[in-house]
Amino acid sequence: MEEEGTHVEGGGFRIDRDIALAKLASFQLEDEDLLVPWIRLAVERGAHELRFDRRGADLEIRCDGSALPEDAVRDPFSKYLGSEERPPLVVYLAAGLLGLSRLGGCLRVESGDGRRTAAAGGRTAAEYGRREAAPRRGTLILVGGPDPRKLARALAGIAARRMWCPTRVLVEGRPLPAKDGDWVSWREEGREFRMRPAPDPWGDASSLRLWIHGAAAQTLACDTPWAPIAAEVRDDALVLDASLSRAVEGNQTQALLKILRTRVRELVYKEAVAQSAAAPRLMSWRKAPGMHAAWAGKPFDVGALRGLLRWAAGVAPPPQEDYESLRRAAARVRWLRACVRGRLNSYEGDSRDKTRRALWKAPLFMNSGDGWLSMLSLQAIRRQHKALVMTAVPGRSAHISMKGPAGSERKRYIPTSQCVLTLAPHDAEDLERLFPGEVRTPE
């Protein structure tokens, strides 16, 4: 009796062709994502390390951790292709093999010290040349003679990714970074969340990036109160859709968005408190070289010779990492300014709410003297002078003309402590957004 399914030439993979063709029609991974399922498989199996390496013209994928089950190696497609209830291991292994089939060439899988093997394309293990033995409990995947352009795109796609998992991933010996920037993190309902202010608070929309078994799936657009944020959630219970590249959206993703919205207020409070604590240090750097560049978000490098000459003159600049913190502080200030717009009513009415109280008192603009201006002080200046005055020159006071009784004009003096210092163009733009039609420049 003929065995159900069809053997691939030269190996032991068993595939039902009709079901396979139907499923392949929905397999939509791009060339740069063809290797992503192997990351998910390694994380799902609890691997400590996953490596992608070229061996001449071939590709080698090596992973430690538990060995693959024998039935999964011999027949990875039957459960995936024939059932909607699919264990993650079967889904990721099938997706990984389908991705490798798009690279072309021949394929061999070894797991458990080579005791469980399967091959496609007719090439034997001996034809791969000398190589290290397969890990005793891990898995080794060999792809012989893949399309070099597709392989280059797939490796570049993996190398450009970040990771969020315990597994260490290396692409041609270079580990993938695990994190970028500063995040506020927490666990809730078995999921891991992290979020931070959006880079452009006046132009960006809030986003939530979904991570499944160590690799990002897709980014959802969402509305959040206060100001836009960039958030991520790691939820291995999310299910991939037929494309094997995106999570199925529905009640689960709506629940994630609901959790996120309730946490934004906490981020606003944390950032406002952090800005209040950082303000004195930022003010001490105001005359440092490169302050304007850092505050405007532009790169600045002191340079070895220039730094040495300034050090010899007793005017040493802050180290480069301090300029990075300056740029982060400028981004935080802009985000807090966006939080303020439309959220504050009166200090007396808002002071019982700790988040709004922190926003009222947070240092948001430097003055032309040696201090900061909060929304509380800006409102007081506006009541006193009927306008706000901005200047790009530190230490400059100002005179402005004000309408008096019966249409007369008189000069009003504005001291440096009440002039808003606009170190970067976005300072002036943000002030105009918060007080439209009420901002003046010195005469």
C-alpha positions as CSV (number, residue, x, y, z in Angstrom):
1,M,0.0,0.0,0.0
2,E,1.4,3.3,-1.0
3,E,2.3,5.6,1.9
4,E,0.1,8.7,2.3
5,G,1.8,11.8,1.0
6,T,4.8,12.1,-1.4
7,H,8.5,11.8,-0.6
8,V,10.7,14.6,-1.8
9,E,13.5,13.5,-4.1
10,G,16.5,12.2,-2.2
11,G,15.1,12.5,1.4
12,G,12.5,11.9,3.9
13,F,10.2,14.9,4.0
14,R,6.6,13.8,3.4
15,I,4.2,16.3,1.9
16,D,0.7,16.2,0.5
17,R,1.1,18.1,-2.7
18,D,-2.5,19.5,-3.0
19,I,-2.6,20.8,0.5
20,A,0.9,22.1,0.2
21,L,0.2,24.1,-2.9
22,A,-2.9,25.7,-1.3
23,K,-0.9,26.7,1.8
24,L,2.1,28.0,-0.3
25,A,-0.3,30.4,-2.0
26,S,-0.7,32.2,1.4
27,F,2.9,32.0,2.4
28,Q,3.9,35.7,2.0
29,L,7.3,36.1,3.7
30,E,9.5,38.6,1.8
31,D,13.1,37.6,0.9
32,E,14.5,39.5,3.9
33,D,12.2,37.6,6.3
34,L,12.8,34.1,5.0
35,L,15.0,33.2,8.0
36,V,12.8,34.7,10.7
37,P,10.9,31.5,11.5
38,W,14.2,29.9,12.6
39,I,14.5,32.6,15.3
40,R,10.9,31.8,16.5
41,L,11.7,28.1,16.5
42,A,14.9,28.5,18.5
43,V,13.1,30.7,21.1
44,E,10.1,28.3,21.3
45,R,12.5,25.4,22.0
46,G,14.4,27.4,24.7
47,A,17.7,27.6,22.8
48,H,20.6,29.7,24.2
49,E,22.2,30.4,20.8
50,L,21.2,30.5,17.2
51,R,23.8,31.0,14.4
52,F,23.5,31.9,10.7
53,D,26.8,31.4,8.9
54,R,28.0,31.0,5.3
55,R,30.2,28.1,4.5
56,G,31.6,29.0,1.1
57,A,28.5,29.2,-1.1
58,D,26.3,27.3,1.4
59,L,24.3,28.4,4.4
60,E,24.6,26.7,7.8
61,I,22.0,27.3,10.6
62,R,23.1,25.9,14.0
63,C,20.9,25.9,17.1
64,D,21.4,24.4,20.5
65,G,18.6,23.6,22.9
66,S,16.3,20.5,22.8
67,A,16.4,18.3,19.8
68,L,13.5,18.3,17.4
69,P,11.1,15.4,17.8
70,E,11.6,12.6,15.3
71,D,8.2,12.9,13.7
72,A,8.7,16.7,13.3
73,V,11.9,16.2,11.4
74,R,10.5,13.4,9.2
75,D,7.1,14.9,8.6
76,P,7.0,18.7,9.5
77,F,4.2,19.5,7.1
78,S,1.3,17.1,7.8
79,K,0.1,18.8,11.0
80,Y,0.8,22.3,9.6
81,L,-0.7,21.7,6.2
82,G,-3.7,19.7,7.2
83,S,-4.9,21.2,10.5
84,E,-5.8,24.7,11.8
85,E,-4.8,23.6,15.4
86,R,-1.0,23.7,15.0
87,P,1.7,23.6,17.7
88,P,4.1,26.5,17.4
89,L,7.0,24.1,16.9
90,V,5.3,22.6,13.8
91,V,4.4,26.0,12.4
92,Y,7.8,27.5,12.8
93,L,9.6,24.4,11.4
94,A,7.3,24.2,8.4
95,A,7.6,28.0,7.8
96,G,11.4,27.8,8.1
97,L,11.7,25.0,5.6
98,L,9.3,26.7,3.2
99,G,11.5,29.8,3.5
100,L,14.6,27.8,2.7
101,S,12.9,26.3,-0.3
102,R,12.6,29.8,-1.7
103,L,16.4,30.2,-1.4
104,G,16.8,27.2,-3.8
105,G,19.5,24.6,-3.6
106,C,19.3,21.4,-1.6
107,L,18.6,20.9,2.1
108,R,19.5,18.7,5.0
109,V,18.3,18.8,8.6
110,E,20.0,17.0,11.4
111,S,18.8,17.1,15.0
112,G,19.9,15.2,18.1
113,D,23.6,14.5,17.2
114,G,22.5,13.6,13.6
115,R,20.3,10.7,14.7
116,R,17.2,12.4,13.2
117,T,17.8,13.5,9.6
118,A,15.9,14.4,6.6
119,A,17.0,15.8,3.2
120,A,15.6,17.3,0.0
121,G,17.3,17.8,-3.3
122,G,19.5,14.7,-3.5
123,R,22.7,16.0,-1.8
124,T,24.3,13.9,0.9
125,A,25.9,15.2,4.1
126,A,29.4,14.2,2.7
127,E,29.0,16.6,-0.2
128,Y,28.9,19.6,2.2
129,G,32.6,19.1,3.0
130,R,34.2,19.1,6.4
131,R,32.2,20.7,9.2
132,E,31.7,20.4,12.9
133,A,29.5,17.7,14.3
134,A,25.9,18.6,15.0
135,P,25.2,19.6,18.6
136,R,24.1,16.6,20.7
137,R,20.8,18.1,21.6
138,G,20.5,20.8,19.0
139,T,19.8,21.2,15.4
140,L,21.8,21.8,12.3
141,I,20.3,22.9,8.9
142,L,22.5,22.8,5.8
143,V,21.4,24.6,2.6
144,G,23.7,23.8,-0.3
145,G,24.0,26.1,-3.3
146,P,21.2,28.6,-2.5
147,D,20.6,31.6,-4.8
148,P,23.3,34.0,-3.7
149,R,21.2,37.1,-4.1
150,K,18.3,35.8,-2.1
151,L,20.7,34.5,0.5
152,A,22.3,37.9,0.8
153,R,18.9,39.6,1.2
154,A,17.8,37.1,3.8
155,L,21.0,37.4,5.9
156,A,20.8,41.2,5.6
157,G,17.2,41.2,6.7
158,I,18.1,39.2,9.9
159,A,21.2,41.3,10.6
160,A,19.0,44.5,10.5
161,R,16.7,43.2,13.2
162,R,16.6,43.6,17.0
163,M,15.9,40.7,19.4
164,W,13.6,40.5,22.4
165,C,14.2,37.1,23.9
166,P,16.7,35.1,26.0
167,T,18.2,33.4,22.8
168,R,21.4,34.9,21.5
169,V,21.3,35.3,17.7
170,L,24.4,35.7,15.6
171,V,24.6,36.5,11.9
172,E,28.0,35.6,10.5
173,G,29.5,35.9,13.9
174,R,27.8,39.3,14.8
175,P,25.2,39.2,17.5
176,L,21.9,41.0,17.0
177,P,21.3,43.8,19.5
178,A,18.7,43.1,22.2
179,K,17.5,46.7,22.9
180,D,17.7,50.2,21.6
181,G,17.1,53.3,23.7
182,D,15.4,53.7,27.1
183,W,12.1,52.0,27.7
184,V,9.6,51.8,30.5
185,S,9.0,48.1,31.0
186,W,6.4,46.1,32.9
187,R,4.6,42.7,33.0
188,E,0.9,42.3,32.9
189,E,-1.4,39.3,32.4
190,G,1.6,37.1,31.4
191,R,2.9,39.6,28.7
192,E,5.9,41.8,28.6
193,F,5.3,45.5,27.7
194,R,7.6,48.4,27.1
195,M,7.0,51.9,25.8
196,R,8.7,55.3,25.4
197,P,7.8,58.7,23.9
198,A,7.4,58.9,20.2
199,P,10.4,60.6,18.4
200,D,8.2,63.3,16.8
201,P,5.4,64.2,19.3
202,W,3.8,66.7,16.9
203,G,3.8,64.5,13.9
204,D,3.9,60.8,14.9
205,A,1.0,58.6,15.7
206,S,1.1,56.1,18.5
207,S,2.2,52.6,17.6
208,L,2.3,49.1,19.2
209,R,4.8,46.6,17.8
210,L,3.9,42.9,18.4
211,W,6.7,40.4,19.2
212,I,6.1,36.6,19.0
213,H,8.8,34.2,20.1
214,G,11.6,36.7,19.9
215,A,10.9,38.2,16.5
216,A,8.7,41.2,15.7
217,A,5.5,40.5,13.6
218,Q,3.8,43.8,12.8
219,T,3.2,47.3,14.1
220,L,-0.4,48.4,14.9
221,A,-1.4,52.1,14.8
222,C,-3.4,53.2,17.8
223,D,-4.7,56.2,19.6
224,T,-3.5,57.1,23.1
225,P,-4.3,59.9,25.4
226,W,-1.9,62.7,26.2
227,A,0.7,62.3,23.4
228,P,2.0,59.7,21.0
229,I,4.1,56.8,22.2
230,A,6.0,53.9,20.7
231,A,5.2,50.7,22.5
232,E,6.1,47.0,22.1
233,V,4.6,43.9,23.6
234,R,6.0,40.4,23.7
235,D,3.2,37.9,23.7
236,D,4.1,34.3,22.7
237,A,0.4,33.4,22.9
238,L,-0.4,35.4,19.7
239,V,-1.1,33.3,16.7
240,L,0.4,33.9,13.2
241,D,-1.9,34.2,10.3
242,A,-1.7,32.2,7.1
243,S,1.1,34.4,5.8
244,L,3.3,33.2,8.7
245,S,4.5,36.8,9.1
246,R,1.7,38.7,11.0
247,A,-0.3,38.1,14.1
248,V,-4.0,37.4,13.8
249,E,-5.7,40.6,14.8
250,G,-8.9,40.5,16.8
251,N,-10.0,40.5,20.5
252,Q,-6.5,39.7,21.7
253,T,-4.9,42.7,20.0
254,Q,-7.7,45.0,21.2
255,A,-7.0,43.9,24.8
256,L,-3.4,44.8,24.3
257,L,-4.3,48.3,23.1
258,K,-6.6,48.8,26.1
259,I,-3.8,47.9,28.5
260,L,-1.5,50.3,26.7
261,R,-3.8,53.3,26.9
262,T,-4.2,52.9,30.7
263,R,-0.4,53.1,31.1
264,V,0.3,56.2,29.1
265,R,-0.6,58.5,32.1
266,E,2.1,56.8,34.2
267,L,4.7,57.5,31.4
268,V,3.7,61.1,31.4
269,Y,4.2,61.4,35.1
270,K,7.6,59.6,35.0
271,E,8.9,61.7,32.2
272,A,7.8,65.0,33.9
273,V,9.6,64.0,37.1
274,A,12.7,62.9,35.2
275,Q,12.8,66.3,33.4
276,S,12.6,68.2,36.7
277,A,15.5,66.2,38.1
278,A,17.6,66.6,34.9
279,A,17.0,70.4,34.5
280,P,19.9,71.7,36.7
281,R,22.5,69.5,34.9
282,L,21.2,70.6,31.5
283,M,21.4,74.2,32.5
284,S,25.1,73.7,33.5
285,W,25.9,72.6,30.0
286,R,24.2,75.5,28.2
287,K,27.5,77.2,27.3
288,A,29.3,74.0,26.5
289,P,30.5,73.5,22.9
290,G,28.0,71.7,20.8
291,M,25.0,72.4,23.2
292,H,23.0,74.0,20.3
293,A,23.7,71.0,18.0
294,A,22.8,68.5,20.7
295,W,19.7,70.3,21.7
296,A,18.6,70.5,18.0
297,G,19.2,66.7,17.6
298,K,22.2,67.1,15.3
299,P,25.4,65.1,15.6
300,F,28.4,66.7,17.3
301,D,31.9,65.5,17.7
302,V,34.4,67.5,19.7
303,G,37.3,66.0,17.8
304,A,40.6,64.9,19.5
305,L,42.6,68.1,18.7
306,R,39.9,70.5,19.6
307,G,39.1,68.7,22.8
308,L,42.7,68.7,23.8
309,L,43.1,72.5,23.2
310,R,39.9,73.2,25.1
311,W,41.1,71.0,28.0
312,A,44.4,72.9,28.0
313,A,42.5,76.1,28.2
314,G,40.5,74.9,31.2
315,V,37.3,74.7,29.2
316,A,36.8,70.9,28.8
317,P,33.7,69.9,26.9
318,P,31.4,67.2,28.3
319,P,32.1,63.7,27.0
320,Q,30.3,62.4,23.9
321,E,27.9,60.2,25.9
322,D,26.7,63.4,27.7
323,Y,25.7,64.8,24.3
324,E,23.7,61.7,23.7
325,S,21.9,62.3,27.0
326,L,21.4,65.9,26.0
327,R,19.7,64.8,22.8
328,R,17.5,62.4,24.7
329,A,16.6,65.2,27.2
330,A,15.6,67.5,24.3
331,A,13.4,64.7,22.9
332,R,11.8,64.3,26.3
333,V,11.1,68.0,26.7
334,R,9.4,68.2,23.3
335,W,7.2,65.2,24.1
336,L,6.2,66.8,27.4
337,R,5.3,70.0,25.6
338,A,3.0,68.0,23.3
339,C,1.5,66.4,26.4
340,V,0.7,69.9,27.8
341,R,-1.3,71.1,24.8
342,G,-5.0,70.8,25.5
343,R,-4.5,68.9,28.8
344,L,-4.1,71.6,31.4
345,N,-6.9,73.9,32.6
346,S,-5.9,75.8,35.7
347,Y,-3.3,74.9,38.3
348,E,-5.7,75.3,41.1
349,G,-8.1,72.8,39.5
350,D,-5.3,70.4,38.3
351,S,-3.1,70.4,41.4
352,R,-5.0,67.5,43.0
353,D,-4.0,65.2,40.0
354,K,-0.3,64.2,40.4
355,T,0.2,63.8,36.6
356,R,-1.2,67.2,35.7
357,R,0.6,68.8,38.7
358,A,3.9,67.4,37.5
359,L,3.2,68.8,34.0
360,W,2.5,72.2,35.3
361,K,5.8,72.3,37.2
362,A,8.0,70.5,34.7
363,P,10.8,72.7,33.2
364,L,9.8,73.0,29.5
365,F,11.7,76.0,28.2
366,M,15.0,77.7,29.1
367,N,14.9,81.4,29.9
368,S,17.4,83.9,28.6
369,G,18.9,84.1,32.1
370,D,20.1,81.0,34.0
371,G,16.9,79.2,34.7
372,W,13.9,77.3,33.3
373,L,10.3,78.2,32.6
374,S,7.4,75.8,33.4
375,M,3.8,76.1,32.2
376,L,3.1,77.6,35.6
377,S,5.7,80.4,35.2
378,L,4.8,80.9,31.5
379,Q,1.1,81.5,32.4
380,A,2.2,84.0,35.1
381,I,4.4,85.9,32.5
382,R,1.6,85.9,30.0
383,R,-0.8,87.4,32.6
384,Q,1.7,90.1,33.5
385,H,2.8,91.2,30.1
386,K,-0.1,90.1,27.9
387,A,2.4,88.2,25.7
388,L,5.4,85.9,25.7
389,V,8.7,87.0,24.3
390,M,11.3,84.7,22.8
391,T,14.9,85.3,21.9
392,A,17.7,83.1,20.5
393,V,20.4,85.1,22.4
394,P,21.3,84.0,25.9
395,G,21.5,86.8,28.5
396,R,19.3,89.1,26.5
397,S,16.5,91.2,28.0
398,A,13.8,92.7,25.8
399,H,11.5,95.6,25.1
400,I,8.2,95.3,23.4
401,S,5.5,97.8,22.5
402,M,2.1,97.4,24.2
403,K,-1.1,99.1,23.5
404,G,-2.1,101.5,26.2
405,P,-5.3,103.5,27.0
406,A,-6.9,105.3,24.0
407,G,-4.7,103.6,21.5
408,S,-1.4,104.9,23.0
409,E,1.7,102.8,22.9
410,R,4.3,102.3,25.6
411,K,7.4,100.2,25.9
412,R,7.5,97.3,28.3
413,Y,10.7,95.9,29.7
414,I,11.0,92.1,29.8
415,P,13.9,90.8,32.1
416,T,16.0,87.9,31.0
417,S,14.3,85.6,33.5
418,Q,11.0,86.1,31.6
419,C,12.3,85.8,28.1
420,V,12.0,82.4,26.5
421,L,15.3,81.2,25.0
422,T,14.9,79.3,21.8
423,L,18.1,77.3,21.4
424,A,16.8,75.3,18.4
425,P,14.1,76.1,15.8
426,H,11.7,73.5,17.4
427,D,11.7,75.5,20.6
428,A,10.1,78.5,18.8
429,E,7.7,76.2,16.9
430,D,6.6,74.5,20.1
431,L,6.1,77.8,21.9
432,E,3.9,79.0,19.1
433,R,1.9,75.8,19.2
434,L,1.2,76.2,22.9
435,F,0.5,79.9,22.8
436,P,-0.8,80.7,19.2
437,G,-0.8,84.4,18.4
438,E,0.7,85.3,21.8
439,V,4.4,85.1,21.1
440,R,6.5,88.2,20.3
441,T,10.1,88.8,19.4
442,P,12.2,91.7,20.9
443,E,12.1,95.0,19.1
